[in-house]
Amino acid sequence: MRALTDTPLSGDEVARINAYWRAANYLSVGQIYLLDNPLLEQPLRPEHVKARLLGHWGTTPGLNLIYAHLNRVIRQRDQDVLYVTGPGHGGPGLVANVWLEGTYSEVYPEIGRDAVGMRRLFKQFSFPGGIPSHVAPETPGSIHEGGELGYSLSHAFGAAFDNPDLVVACVVGDGEAETGPLATAWHSNTFLNPVTDGAVLPILHLNGYKISNPTILARISDEALTKLLEGYGWTPYLVAGDDPKAVHQRLAATLDRCFDEIGRRAEGVRPPMIVLRTPKGWTGPKELHGRPVEGTWRAHQVPLPDARGDAEQLAMLGAWMRSYRPEELFDPGGAPRSEITDWLPAGTRRMGATPYANGGLLTRPLELPDFREYAVKVDMPGAQTGEATRVLGTFLRDVIRDNAPYRNFRLVGPDETESNRLGAVYEATGKAWHAVVEPTDVNLSPDGRVLEILSEHTCQGWLEGYLLTGRHGLFSCYEAFIHIVDSMFNQHAKWLKVARELSWRRPIPSLNYLLTSHVWRQDHNGFSHQDPGFIDHVVNKKAEVVRVYLPPDANTLLSVADHCLRSRDYVNVIVAGKQSAPQWLSMEQAAAHCARGIGIWDWASTDEGDPDVVLACAGDVPTLETLAATSLLRLYLPELKVRVVNVVDLMRLQPVSEHPHGLADPEFDAIFTTDRPVIFAYHGYPWLIHRLTYRRVNHPNIHVRGYKEEGTTTTPFDMAVMNDLDRFHLVMDVIDRVPGLARRAAVVRQTMVDKRAEHHRYVRETGVDLPEITDWLWPADASA
């Protein structure tokens, strides 16, 4: 690893940077410990110390050191820099820095740069009614909380895509570097265009320890670490030491070298990165009760855990804070002295004030073609077939084409764009790629708008970083494997929930998922590929943030996609099939149906306003089976009055008191009745429908069929049969639940049982579904 020995800083510059670093460290310690006496004008007393001591000191001095030096680089080069901190639990450091630069007081005027403001700054940290201990949405300049480790580097690359003037300085904690998502994200440099994208400068901070264990990368040799990082495609520079003056010179020289290389970067040249090796908890207590603290895992959180109740620790805290010489850093009124701040970046060059960290300020609405122009022509319900996602692909192709001048839309996915029938996008763009290209490769391009890597974590991280910096995108994935990013979705949804409550955070484009290759058509891949449970996971989050759409055909998918790409501050989950299937609604009908989110399909119903039974459905395969069941009921029980209800927007099922899209009770009752049986064929796990409707008057009469963990490698229709979602079983459910019908329709029910048995024999003899299943069409006269 290269280690520079240049000394680019004058003595005054070293003193200036070191004083700033001391100020940031002082403010960080104060946030963790103090309720009062922020300038230590009085001897520390127990009542000055918080009763509950929370926070993370160990990583904080390193984060402060890097922030100080980046300030110098920004000021000298007039450079936009976004600071992403993997160890986001070093929250007091980032808050301290944005307070010193003035951004914090601009966003929160009640926390001014004076003694009163400093006291409030200290008290609020990890305190009821205050701010979290992580670099949360409340922290200006942040797009990454870092509470859950592993996502910093993919977020950094997402921010850098299509931002050619931006450098993202990404601090990777050495504990974080042990996570799978972070390890995969090192490969992101293969996708970065040195001409049209910004740059990412990773800073691997090796302070040696996690909560109570050493870190792997801190214990391997420099030679092994160099080979590892070079193998990932980076040029690593080492900055190491525990003498502040020496480290200041080395870090300044190395940053200068890295920014020089970034400025002249070109294809085929390994980009620079920094390995920073400094003590954990640097400048903090050296030891406690005879045990070492600084430079060990004991510095990770609160090095003096009983400073309020233990006189010795209280005295140590006072000595620790006075070691930064606060009287040299702050004037008697508590304001940072001019020599601490007069050399810092100004305006939006401040890392806390950069608009890149408040992406809504930079968002340009997408140029969206009229989705109606991509419609599948539907003369009669079910008369035409089509592949919904293939149709969507033509729309997305033109979204990419129309927004190419603005470079503000990306399609991401784990090697599945073609598999998910979105291949039309390659008529407008390629897949981003900056590694070796072989003659057999197709659709690779250094300027591609499609990002594919076989890591759902990295796809998610890229897109989150892209959205948080104000751009738009869509994540296409197999339904079963989107669970890989369950936790990442959690964190983003939490971020949105909090950000929506902060008036200064501007709305950002929504996180849009397209889940296809779904549970009902993974018959060829088998049980491992069959899981619709991501919807359940999403619905757990705040109603203001999440939306779930189940379009039954191509035209409804087009309408839903257009709506989602226009939306802000949501997580939109769209579940749609890619296989050829009947098309039910004309574009005019589809747009109206999607606007309602739920509706009675009059053309399929025979209830004349007073149904004996309601057949409800949500999802493309459940819709098909429901309509097939309806046609069987027309044939065998023509006197039965059937109402067909289709749900596109799943959240319409909740009461309006529980979700902004929810139906008021009178509206719900008008559709589903208050006393008639409802047979609900649902795409996912049945209990979610019960959960969404349990407050409704007619909930006792709602009977749900859906996926119940029965699957294997089989035929498409057999998947429905195995889970009792098939048309025959739906007819049986109607007979069982409509009062008085069981006795007079016993023969019909027996016929349905026999059809299921016939199906069972047939598929196991032939390997394909019954012709009456594969050739079934909605009766032409049924829609008259």
C-alpha positions in Angstrom: 0.0 0.0 0.0 1.3 3.5 -0.8 2.0 5.7 2.1 2.8 9.3 1.3 5.3 11.2 3.4 4.8 14.7 1.9 4.1 17.6 4.2 1.9 19.9 2.3 0.5 21.9 5.3 2.2 24.9 6.8 2.5 25.1 10.6 -0.4 27.5 10.7 -2.5 25.1 8.6 -1.8 22.2 10.8 -2.7 24.3 13.9 -5.9 25.5 12.2 -7.1 22.0 11.2 -6.1 20.6 14.6 -8.0 23.3 16.4 -11.1 22.6 14.3 -10.7 18.9 15.0 -10.5 19.6 18.8 -13.6 21.7 18.6 -15.5 18.9 16.8 -14.3 16.3 19.3 -15.2 18.6 22.3 -18.7 19.1 20.9 -19.1 15.4 20.3 -18.2 14.4 23.8 -20.5 17.2 25.2 -23.4 15.7 23.2 -22.8 12.2 24.7 -22.5 13.4 28.3 -23.7 16.8 29.2 -27.1 18.3 30.1 -25.7 21.7 31.2 -22.5 23.6 31.7 -21.5 23.3 28.1 -18.4 25.6 28.3 -17.2 24.1 31.6 -17.4 27.5 33.2 -18.1 25.7 36.5 -16.5 22.5 37.8 -18.5 19.5 36.5 -21.1 18.3 38.9 -23.2 15.1 38.6 -26.3 17.1 37.7 -24.5 18.4 34.6 -24.3 14.9 33.3 -27.2 13.0 31.6 -28.7 10.2 33.6 -28.7 7.9 30.6 -25.5 8.0 28.6 -26.0 6.9 25.0 -23.9 7.2 21.9 -20.8 6.0 20.2 -17.4 7.7 20.8 -15.0 5.2 19.3 -15.5 6.0 15.6 -16.3 9.7 16.2 -12.8 11.3 16.3 -11.9 9.6 13.0 -15.1 10.9 11.4 -14.3 14.4 12.7 -10.7 14.2 11.4 -11.9 13.3 7.9 -14.5 16.0 7.9 -11.9 18.6 8.9 -9.6 17.7 6.1 -12.4 17.5 3.5 -13.3 21.1 4.5 -9.7 22.1 3.4 -10.0 20.2 0.1 -13.4 21.7 -0.7 -12.3 25.2 0.1 -9.1 25.0 -2.0 -10.7 23.2 -5.0 -14.2 24.7 -4.9 -15.4 21.1 -5.0 -18.8 19.6 -4.3 -18.4 16.8 -1.7 -21.1 14.6 -0.2 -20.0 12.9 3.0 -21.4 9.4 3.6 -20.6 7.8 6.9 -20.9 4.0 7.1 -20.3 4.2 10.9 -23.4 6.4 11.2 -23.5 5.7 14.9 -20.9 8.4 15.1 -23.8 10.8 15.0 -22.4 13.3 17.5 -19.5 14.0 15.2 -21.5 14.8 12.2 -23.9 17.0 14.3 -20.9 18.8 15.8 -19.4 19.5 12.3 -22.6 20.9 10.8 -23.0 23.1 13.9 -19.5 24.4 13.6 -20.0 25.2 9.9 -23.2 27.0 10.6 -25.6 24.8 8.7 -27.3 23.3 11.8 -28.3 26.7 13.2 -29.7 27.7 9.8 -31.9 24.6 9.8 -32.7 24.7 13.5 -32.5 28.4 14.5 -33.3 27.6 18.1 -29.9 25.9 18.3 -27.7 28.9 17.6 -23.9 29.1 17.6 -23.7 30.4 21.2 -23.7 29.0 24.7 -27.5 28.6 24.8 -27.4 26.9 21.5 -24.5 24.7 22.6 -26.4 23.7 25.7 -29.4 22.7 23.6 -27.2 20.9 21.2 -25.8 18.8 24.0 -29.1 18.1 25.7 -31.0 17.0 22.7 -28.6 14.2 21.7 -30.0 10.8 22.4 -32.5 12.4 24.7 -36.3 12.2 24.9 -37.8 14.7 22.4 -34.4 15.3 20.9 -32.5 13.6 18.1 -31.2 10.1 17.5 -27.6 9.0 18.1 -27.1 8.2 14.4 -26.6 10.3 11.4 -30.3 10.3 10.8 -32.6 12.4 8.5 -32.6 15.1 11.2 -28.9 15.6 10.5 -28.3 18.1 7.6 -25.9 16.8 5.0 -26.9 13.2 5.5 -28.4 10.7 3.1 -27.3 7.7 5.1 -28.1 6.9 8.7 -25.7 4.1 9.1 -27.6 2.5 12.0 -27.6 -0.7 10.1 -24.2 -1.4 8.7 -23.3 -2.4 5.1 -24.9 0.1 2.8 -22.7 3.1 2.8 -20.7 2.3 -0.3 -23.6 1.3 -2.5 -25.4 4.5 -1.4 -22.3 6.5 -2.3 -22.2 5.1 -5.8 -25.9 5.7 -6.3 -25.3 9.3 -5.4 -22.4 9.6 -7.8 -24.2 8.1 -10.8 -25.0 11.0 -13.3 -23.6 13.7 -11.0 -20.3 14.4 -12.8 -19.3 17.3 -10.6 -19.7 15.4 -7.3 -17.2 13.6 -5.2 -18.7 11.3 -2.6 -16.4 10.7 0.3 -17.5 7.4 1.9 -16.2 6.3 5.2 -16.4 2.6 5.5 -16.0 1.3 9.1 -13.9 -1.8 9.4 -16.7 -3.6 11.2 -19.0 -2.6 8.4 -16.5 -4.0 5.9 -17.3 -7.5 7.2 -20.9 -7.4 5.9 -22.0 -9.0 2.7 -23.6 -5.9 1.2 -20.5 -3.8 1.7 -18.2 -6.5 0.3 -20.2 -6.7 -2.9 -20.4 -2.9 -3.2 -16.6 -2.6 -3.8 -17.4 -3.9 -7.3 -19.4 -0.8 -8.1 -16.5 0.9 -9.7 -17.1 -1.4 -12.7 -20.3 0.6 -13.4 -19.1 4.1 -12.9 -18.5 6.2 -16.0 -15.5 8.6 -15.5 -16.9 11.1 -17.9 -20.6 11.3 -17.0 -20.7 10.2 -13.4 -19.2 11.6 -10.3 -16.5 9.9 -8.2 -16.5 7.9 -5.0 -13.6 8.1 -2.6 -13.8 5.2 -0.1 -12.0 5.8 3.2 -11.7 2.4 5.0 -11.3 3.4 8.6 -9.4 0.8 10.4 -9.7 1.6 14.1 -9.4 -2.1 14.9 -12.5 -3.0 16.8 -16.2 -3.6 16.7 -18.4 -3.5 19.9 -16.4 -6.1 21.7 -14.3 -7.9 19.0 -11.4 -7.1 16.7 -12.1 -6.5 13.0 -10.8 -8.8 10.4 -9.4 -6.3 8.0 -7.5 -4.6 10.9 -5.8 -7.9 11.7 -4.6 -9.0 8.3 -1.3 -7.8 6.9 -0.9 -4.7 4.9 0.2 -6.9 2.0 -2.9 -9.0 2.1 -5.2 -6.0 2.5 -3.5 -4.3 -0.4 -4.0 -7.3 -2.6 -7.6 -7.6 -1.6 -8.4 -3.9 -2.4 -6.4 -4.0 -5.6 -8.3 -7.1 -6.6 -11.5 -5.1 -6.1 -10.1 -2.6 -8.6 -8.9 0.2 -6.3 -5.5 1.9 -5.7 -5.2 2.0 -1.9 -3.3 4.7 0.0 -2.4 4.2 3.6 -2.6 6.9 6.3 -1.6 5.6 9.7 -0.5 7.0 13.1 -1.5 8.3 16.5 0.5 11.5 16.5 -2.0 14.2 15.4 0.5 16.5 13.6 2.0 13.7 11.6 -1.5 12.3 10.7 -2.7 15.7 9.6 0.2 16.0 7.2 -0.2 12.5 5.8 -4.0 12.7 5.4 -3.7 16.1 3.7 -1.1 14.8 1.3 -3.1 11.7 0.5 -6.3 13.6 0.0 -4.5 15.9 -2.4 -3.2 13.0 -4.3 -6.6 11.3 -4.5 -8.4 14.4 -5.6 -5.7 14.9 -8.3 -6.2 11.4 -9.5 -10.0 11.8 -9.5 -9.6 15.0 -11.6 -7.7 13.2 -14.3 -9.4 9.8 -14.1 -9.8 7.7 -17.2 -11.0 4.3 -18.4 -8.8 1.4 -17.2 -7.2 3.3 -14.3 -7.9 2.0 -10.8 -9.5 4.8 -8.8 -7.9 5.8 -5.5 -9.1 5.0 -2.0 -7.7 5.6 1.5 -7.0 3.2 4.3 -7.0 5.3 7.5 -5.6 3.5 10.5 -6.0 5.5 13.7 -6.8 4.5 17.3 -10.4 3.8 18.2 -11.6 6.5 20.6 -8.6 8.6 19.8 -8.0 11.6 22.2 -10.4 10.0 24.7 -9.6 8.4 28.1 -6.5 6.2 27.9 -7.7 3.8 30.6 -10.3 3.2 33.2 -9.8 1.1 36.4 -6.5 -0.1 35.1 -7.9 -1.3 31.8 -7.0 0.3 28.5 -9.7 2.2 26.7 -8.4 4.3 23.8 -7.3 2.0 21.0 -9.5 -0.8 22.2 -13.1 -2.0 21.9 -13.9 -0.4 25.3 -13.9 3.0 23.5 -16.7 1.9 21.1 -19.7 3.4 22.9 -19.4 5.4 26.2 -15.9 5.2 27.6 -16.8 6.5 31.0 -20.2 4.8 31.6 -20.9 6.1 35.1 -19.7 9.7 34.9 -22.8 10.8 36.8 -22.6 8.4 39.7 -18.8 7.8 40.0 -16.8 10.8 41.2 -13.6 9.4 39.7 -15.2 9.1 36.2 -16.8 12.5 36.6 -13.3 14.0 37.2 -12.0 12.1 34.2 -14.7 13.4 32.0 -13.9 17.0 33.1 -10.2 16.4 32.3 -11.0 14.8 29.0 -13.1 17.7 27.8 -10.7 20.3 29.1 -7.9 18.5 27.2 -9.4 20.1 24.1 -8.8 23.6 25.6 -12.3 24.9 24.9 -11.4 28.4 25.9 -9.2 28.5 22.7 -12.0 27.2 20.5 -15.1 29.2 21.7 -15.5 32.8 22.7 -17.0 33.7 26.1 -20.5 33.7 24.5 -20.0 30.1 23.2 -19.6 31.0 19.5 -16.8 29.2 17.6 -13.8 31.6 17.3 -13.2 33.0 13.9 -9.9 31.0 13.5 -12.0 27.8 13.8 -14.5 28.8 11.1 -13.2 31.5 8.8 -11.4 29.0 6.5 -14.4 26.6 6.1 -16.4 26.2 2.9 -19.3 28.6 2.5 -22.9 28.3 1.3 -23.8 25.1 -0.5 -20.2 24.0 -0.6 -20.6 23.1 3.1 -21.1 19.4 3.4 -24.0 20.0 5.7 -25.7 22.4 3.2 -25.0 20.5 0.0 -28.2 20.1 -2.0 -27.1 16.6 -3.0 -28.0 15.6 0.6 -31.5 17.1 0.2 -32.3 15.6 -3.1 -35.7 17.1 -3.5 -34.1 20.4 -4.1 -32.5 19.0 -7.3 -35.4 16.8 -8.5 -36.5 17.4 -12.1 -39.8 15.7 -12.9 -39.6 12.9 -15.4 -40.6 13.4 -19.0 -43.2 10.7 -19.2 -44.7 9.6 -22.5 -48.5 9.1 -22.5 -48.9 5.6 -21.1 -52.1 5.2 -23.1 -50.1 5.1 -26.3 -48.7 1.7 -25.3 -52.1 0.1 -24.6 -52.9 -3.5 -25.5 -56.1 -3.3 -27.7 -58.9 -5.1 -25.8 -62.0 -5.5 -27.9 -63.6 -7.8 -25.4 -62.5 -8.9 -21.9 -60.1 -11.9 -22.2 -60.2 -12.0 -26.0 -56.6 -10.8 -26.3 -53.5 -12.1 -24.5 -50.3 -10.3 -23.7 -47.2 -10.2 -21.5 -47.7 -7.4 -19.1 -44.1 -6.6 -18.3 -43.1 -6.9 -21.9 -45.7 -4.2 -22.7 -44.3 -2.1 -19.8 -40.8 -2.6 -21.2 -41.8 -0.5 -24.3 -43.0 2.3 -22.0 -39.8 2.2 -19.9 -37.8 2.2 -23.1 -39.3 5.6 -24.0 -39.0 6.9 -20.4 -35.3 6.2 -20.7 -35.1 7.8 -24.2 -37.1 10.9 -23.3 -35.0 11.5 -20.2 -31.6 10.8 -21.7 -30.8 14.5 -22.0 -31.4 14.9 -18.2 -29.7 11.7 -17.1 -32.1 11.3 -14.2 -33.6 7.8 -14.6 -32.1 4.4 -14.0 -33.4 0.9 -14.2 -31.7 -1.5 -11.7 -32.0 -5.2 -11.2 -30.0 -8.4 -10.4 -29.3 -9.8 -13.9 -33.1 -10.1 -14.7 -34.1 -7.2 -17.0 -34.3 -9.5 -20.0 -35.8 -12.4 -17.9 -38.5 -10.1 -16.6 -39.5 -9.2 -20.2 -38.2 -5.6 -20.0 -35.8 -6.1 -22.9 -37.3 -3.4 -25.0 -35.3 -0.9 -22.9 -32.2 -2.1 -24.8 -33.5 -0.3 -27.8 -32.8 2.9 -26.0 -29.8 2.1 -23.8 -27.4 -0.6 -22.7 -26.2 -2.0 -19.5 -23.6 0.0 -17.7 -20.2 -1.8 -17.9 -16.6 -0.7 -17.6 -14.8 -4.0 -17.5 -13.5 -6.3 -20.3 -16.0 -6.8 -23.1 -16.0 -10.1 -25.0 -17.3 -10.6 -28.6 -20.2 -12.7 -27.2 -21.5 -9.9 -24.9 -24.6 -8.0 -25.8 -26.1 -4.7 -24.7 -23.1 -3.6 -22.7 -22.3 0.1 -22.8 -20.1 2.5 -20.7 -23.0 4.9 -20.8 -25.9 2.4 -20.1 -28.9 3.5 -18.1 -29.5 -0.1 -16.9 -27.6 -1.2 -13.8 -27.4 -5.0 -13.3 -25.3 -6.8 -10.7 -26.2 -10.1 -9.1 -26.6 -8.6 -5.7 -30.0 -7.3 -4.7 -28.3 -5.5 -1.8 -26.2 -3.4 -4.2 -29.1 -2.8 -6.6 -31.1 -1.5 -3.7 -28.3 0.6 -2.3 -27.5 2.1 -5.7 -31.2 3.1 -6.3 -31.6 4.5 -2.8 -28.5 6.7 -3.2 -29.8 7.8 -6.6 -33.2 8.7 -5.3 -31.9 10.4 -2.2 -29.9 12.7 -4.4 -33.0 13.6 -6.4 -33.2 11.3 -9.3 -35.7 8.6 -10.4 -35.6 4.8 -10.9 -37.2 1.4 -10.9 -36.0 -1.8 -9.3 -37.1 -4.9 -11.1 -36.7 -8.2 -9.3 -38.0 -11.7 -8.9 -40.7 -11.6 -6.3 -39.2 -14.3 -4.0 -35.7 -12.8 -3.9 -36.7 -9.2 -3.1 -36.7 -10.5 0.5 -32.9 -10.3 0.3 -33.3 -6.5 0.8 -36.0 -6.7 3.5 -33.8 -4.9 6.0 -32.7 -2.3 3.5 -36.3 -1.5 2.6 -37.0 -1.1 6.4 -34.3 1.5 6.7 -35.4 3.5 3.7 -39.0 3.4 4.8 -38.0 4.7 8.2 -35.9 7.4 6.6 -38.9 8.5 4.5 -41.2 8.4 7.5 -38.9 10.8 9.4 -38.0 13.0 6.5 -41.6 13.6 5.7 -41.9 15.2 9.2 -39.0 17.6 8.5 -40.2 20.7 6.6 -36.7 21.4 5.3 -36.3 18.0 3.7 -37.8 18.2 0.3 -39.8 15.3 -1.2 -37.7 12.9 -3.2 -38.8 10.5 -6.0 -40.4 7.3 -4.7 -38.7 3.9 -4.4 -40.4 1.8 -7.0 -40.3 -2.0 -7.0 -41.5 -4.1 -9.9 -41.9 -7.7 -8.6 -42.4 -10.2 -11.3 -41.5 -13.8 -12.0 -43.9 -14.2 -9.2 -45.1 -17.0 -7.0 -47.9 -18.3 -9.3 -45.6 -18.6 -12.3 -42.5 -20.0 -10.7 -43.8 -23.4 -11.3 -40.7 -24.3 -13.4 -38.2 -23.2 -10.7 -40.0 -24.7 -7.8 -40.6 -24.1 -4.1 -37.4 -22.0 -3.6 -38.7 -19.4 -6.0 -42.2 -19.1 -4.6 -42.7 -16.5 -1.9 -45.1 -13.5 -2.1 -44.4 -12.4 1.5 -42.6 -9.1 0.7 -46.0 -7.4 0.5 -46.7 -8.4 4.1 -43.3 -7.0 5.1 -44.0 -3.7 3.4 -47.5 -3.3 4.9 -45.9 -3.2 8.4 -44.5 0.2 7.7 -46.2 3.6 8.2 -49.3 3.9 6.0 -48.1 7.4 4.8 -45.1 5.8 3.2 -46.1 2.5 1.6 -48.3 1.6 -1.4 -49.0 -1.9 -2.9 -50.4 -2.4 -6.4 -51.6 -5.6 -8.0 -52.5 -4.8 -11.6 -54.4 -7.7 -13.3 -53.3 -7.0 -16.8 -50.9 -5.0 -19.1 -53.1 -1.8 -19.3 -53.5 -1.5 -15.6 -49.8 -2.1 -15.2 -49.1 0.8 -17.5 -51.4 3.1 -15.6 -49.9 2.0 -12.2 -46.3 2.5 -13.4 -47.1 6.0 -14.7 -48.6 6.9 -11.4 -45.7 5.5 -9.4 -43.0 7.2 -11.4 -44.7 10.5 -10.8 -45.0 10.1 -7.0 -42.8 11.3 -4.3 -41.7 10.1 -0.8 -43.3 6.6 -1.1 -42.3 3.0 -1.5 -44.4 1.6 -4.3 -44.6 -2.1 -4.7 -46.0 -3.3 -8.0 -46.5 -7.1 -8.5 -47.2 -8.1 -12.1 -46.7 -11.3 -14.1 -44.5 -11.6 -17.1 -46.2 -14.6 -18.8 -48.8 -14.4 -21.6 -52.2 -14.0 -20.0 -55.7 -12.7 -20.8 -56.1 -9.0 -21.0 -59.3 -7.8 -19.4 -59.6 -4.0 -19.6 -59.3 -1.5 -22.4 -57.0 1.4 -21.6 -59.9 3.7 -20.8 -61.3 1.2 -18.4 -57.9 0.4 -17.0 -57.1 4.1 -16.2 -60.5 4.5 -14.5 -60.1 1.3 -12.6 -56.6 2.3 -11.4 -57.8 5.7 -10.3 -60.5 4.0 -8.2 -58.0 1.4 -6.9 -60.9 -1.0 -6.5 -64.0 -1.6 -8.4 -67.0 -3.8 -9.3 -66.5 -5.4 -12.7 -70.0 -5.1 -14.1 -69.2 -6.9 -17.2 -68.3 -10.0 -15.2 -71.1 -9.7 -12.6 -74.6 -11.0 -12.6 -75.8 -9.5 -9.3 -78.1 -6.7 -10.5 -77.1 -4.7 -7.4 -78.0 -7.4 -4.9 -75.5 -10.2 -4.9 -75.8 -13.6 -3.3 -72.0 -13.8 -3.2 -69.0 -11.5 -3.9 -66.0 -12.9 -5.7 -63.1 -10.6 -5.0 -59.6 -10.8 -6.5 -56.2 -9.1 -6.3 -53.4 -10.1 -8.6 -53.3 -11.4 -12.2 -53.5 -15.1 -11.5 -56.2 -14.8 -8.8 -58.1 -12.6 -11.2 -57.9 -15.2 -13.9 -59.1 -17.9 -11.6 -61.9 -15.8 -10.2 -63.2 -15.0 -13.6 -63.0 -18.7 -14.6 -64.9 -19.6 -11.5 -67.5 -17.0 -12.4 -67.9 -18.6 -15.8 -68.4 -22.0 -14.1 -71.0 -20.5 -11.8 -72.9 -19.0 -14.8 -72.8 -22.4 -16.4 -73.8 -24.6 -13.5 -75.7 -22.2 -11.2 -77.1 -19.5 -13.6 -79.7 -18.3 -11.0 -76.9 -17.3 -8.6 -76.3 -13.6 -8.4 -72.5 -13.0 -8.4 -70.6 -9.8 -8.0 -67.0 -9.6 -9.2 -64.7 -7.1 -7.4 -61.1 -6.5 -8.5 -58.5 -4.8 -6.3 -55.6 -3.0 -7.8 -54.5 -0.8 -4.9 -54.3 -3.2 -1.9 -54.4 -0.4 0.6 -58.0 0.5 -0.4 -59.1 -2.5 1.8 -58.0 -0.6 4.9 -60.3 1.9 6.6 -59.5 5.5 5.7 -58.5 6.0 9.3 -55.7 3.6 8.9 -54.3 4.5 5.4 -54.7 7.5 3.2 -55.9 5.3 0.4 -58.4 3.4 2.5 -62.1 3.2 1.8 -64.6 4.8 4.1 -66.9 2.2 5.7 -70.0 3.1 3.6 -68.0 2.8 0.4 -66.5 -0.5 1.5 -69.9 -1.8 2.5 -71.5 -0.8 -0.8 -68.9 -2.8 -2.7 -68.6 -5.9 -0.4 -72.0 -5.7 1.3 -72.5 -6.1 5.0 -73.9 -9.6 5.2 -73.1 -11.6 2.0 -70.2 -14.1 1.7 -67.1 -12.8 0.1 -64.7 -15.3 -1.5 -61.4 -13.4 -1.9 -58.7 -14.8 -4.2 -55.5 -13.1 -3.3 -52.0 -13.1 -4.7 -50.2 -13.5 -1.4 -50.6 -15.0 2.0 -54.3 -15.0 2.9 -54.0 -13.6 6.4 -53.0 -10.2 5.1 -56.4 -9.6 3.7 -57.9 -10.5 7.1 -55.5 -8.1 8.7 -56.5 -5.3 6.3 -60.2 -5.8 6.7 -60.7 -7.0 10.3 -62.5 -3.8 11.3 -65.1 -4.0 8.5 -68.7 -5.0 9.3 -68.6 -7.9 6.9 -65.2 -9.2 8.0 -66.8 -12.4 9.5 -68.0 -13.3 6.0 -64.7 -12.8 4.2 -63.0 -16.0 3.2 -59.6 -15.7 1.6 -57.7 -18.0 -0.7 -54.1 -17.4 -1.4 -50.6 -18.8 -1.1 -50.2 -21.2 1.8 -46.7 -22.5 1.4 -47.6 -25.3 -1.0 -45.3 -25.4 -4.0 -43.0 -27.4 -6.0 -41.8 -27.8 -9.6 -45.1 -28.4 -11.4 -47.5 -26.8 -13.9 -48.9 -23.3 -13.5 -52.5 -24.4 -12.8 -51.3 -27.1 -10.4 -49.8 -24.3 -8.3 -53.3 -22.8 -7.9 -54.7 -26.3 -7.1 -52.1 -27.0 -4.5 -53.0 -23.8 -2.7 -56.8 -24.1 -3.2 -56.8 -20.9 -5.3 -58.0 -22.7 -8.4 -61.4 -22.0 -10.1 -62.9 -25.3 -9.1 -62.1 -24.7 -5.4 -63.4 -21.2 -5.6 -66.7 -22.6 -6.9 -66.7 -25.1 -4.0 -66.1 -22.2 -1.6 -69.2 -20.4 -3.0 -71.3 -23.4 -2.6 -70.1 -24.0 0.9 -70.7 -20.4 2.0 -73.8 -19.1 0.3 -76.7 -20.0 2.7 -78.9 -22.7 1.4 -76.8 -23.5 -1.6 -74.9 -26.5 -0.3 -77.8 -28.9 -0.5 -79.2 -27.9 -3.9 -75.8 -27.6 -5.5 -74.3 -30.8 -4.1 -73.9 -32.3 -7.6 -72.1 -29.2 -8.8 -69.8 -29.4 -5.9 -69.0 -33.0 -6.5 -68.3 -32.1 -10.2 -65.7 -29.6 -9.0 -64.1 -32.2 -6.7 -63.9 -34.6 -9.7 -62.4 -31.9 -11.9 -59.6 -31.3 -9.4 -59.0 -35.1 -9.3 -59.0 -35.3 -13.1 -56.5 -32.4 -13.2 -54.3 -34.2 -10.6 -54.1 -37.4 -12.7 -53.6 -35.5 -16.0 -50.7 -33.3 -15.0 -48.9 -36.3 -13.4 -49.3 -38.3 -16.6 -48.6 -35.6 -19.2 -46.6 -32.9 -17.4 -49.0 -30.2 -18.7 -52.3 -28.7 -17.7 -55.6 -29.8 -19.0 -56.5 -28.3 -22.4 -59.7 -26.8 -20.9 -57.4 -24.9 -18.6 -54.8 -23.7 -21.1 -57.4 -23.0 -23.8 -60.0 -21.3 -21.5 -61.4 -18.0 -22.6 -63.9 -15.7 -21.0 -67.2 -16.5 -22.7 -67.9 -13.9 -25.3 -71.6 -13.7 -24.5 -70.9 -13.1 -20.8 -69.8 -9.5 -21.3 -72.7 -8.5 -23.4 
